[in-house]
Amino acid sequence: MLSYVIVGSGYRAEYFGRVARTYPDLFRALFLCRSPEKARLMTRHTGIDSVISGEEALAFRPDLALIAVDRG
């Protein structure tokens, strides 16, 4: 099983969340958001856990990070 952290909370990030939700035997995902409000919204909207700190994301022990944020 591949574990990954999704950095971001926009439509690109949601795409990677849908992949994990569609194939739970293959993927395990976690969102890393910048605010508690956005993290709660992403978890409620996608059903995938969300965190707001890098330490929490690393505690998830991901195999990789998917960066889904604007260039700025």
N, C-alpha and C positions, 0 to 999 in steps of 0.2 A: 504494500500500500504506500502510495506517495503522499506525503504531507507537505502542505504549502501554506504560507502566509500571504494574504492578499493585502497589499498596501494601497489603501484608497477606498472610496465609497461611492464612486460614480457609476455610470453605466458600464464602463470597461471592467471595473471591479466586480459588478454584479454578474457579468458574463462568466468570469472564472468561478464565482460562487455557484452559479447554476450547474456548471460542469461537475463540481464536487457533489452537489445535491443529487444530480441525475445518476451518478456512478459511485455510490457510497462504498462499494466493495473495492474500488480502485483508488479513490482519493479521500483525503481528509483535509479540510481547509479551516482557516481562521482569518477574520478580517482585522487589520490594524488601522484604526481610525484616529483622527486627530482630536475629537471631542467626545465626551461621554454621551451627548445627545445623539450624535451621528452613529456612535457604536450601538446604542439602544435601537435606533431606527433600522440599521442594517440587520441586526439580529432578528428583530420583529418581522422585517420584510422578507428575509431570505431563510431564516431558520438556522443560520450558521452563527456560531459564537463570534463575538467581536471584543477586542481589547483596545486600550488607548496607550499602552506603554510598550516600548521595545523589549523591556525585560519580560513582560508577560508573553509577548510574541515568541521570544526565544525559549521560554519555558515550555512552549508547545512542541519544541524540538522539530522544527520544519526541515524538510529536505531542501527546500528552495523558497525564495520570496518572489512574488510576482508584483511588479511595480505598476500600478494602474492609476497614476496621478497626472495632472497637467505638467507641462514642462516647467512652468514658473514655480 
